[in-house]
């Protein structure tokens, strides 16, 4: 996987995949694996952005965010 930080929150990544189809997705909660350099933990977080599936490549552009619990009492 190759990734570039485009701005403070947005990231562009290119990954290899075992597929030959073409697809464009606009997602707001797709799960992705992340690595926290501070705690050295791997966890799944939601991704919001655009996913382009090309033959043998996946290109993503967007940001990863943490879900927060909201207490509406």
N, C-alpha and C positions, 0 to 999 in steps of 0.2 A: 504494500500500500504506500502510496505517495500522497502527502498532504501539504497544503500551503495555507497559512493563516492570511486571509484577505483583509480583514479588519479585526477589531477587538473581539467580535463574537463570531463572525462568519468564517467558514473553512471550506476549501475546495479539495476534494480527495479523488484519486483515481485508483481503482482496485481491479485485480484480475477476477474473472468469474468463469464458470463452466456453462456458458449459454451462448446461443446464437441469435436470439430474437432481438427486436427493437422495441423499446418502450420508454415513455416519459411519464414520471409520476410527480405529483405535487403533494407532499406529505406534511402532516403537522404533528404526528406522534409515532413515527417509525422507530422501533427500538434499535439501538446501535451499541456496540461494545466500546467502552472508553477506559483509559488508563489514567489514574490520578497519580501524578508524579510526587505529590506531597505525602500521601498515605501509602503509595505503591499498591493500590488495590485496583482490580478490574471490576467494573460494574456496568450494567445496562442502563442507558439513559435515553429519553426520547429525542428524536431528531426532527427538526422543522426545516423544510427547504425543498429543493428540486433534486430528483434522482433520474439520471439518464442511463438506460441500459442499452449498451451496444454489444455487438458480437465480441465476446471475450473480455469486455471492460464494463465497469460500473463507475460512473462519474456522479459525485454528489456535491451540491453547493448549498450551504445553509448553516444552521447552528444547532448545537446540542444544549439542552437546558435541563434543570432539575425540577421535578414536581414538588410542589409545596402543599401541605395539608392546610385547608381553610376551615376554621371552626366558625360556623354561622349561628351561634346560639344567642 
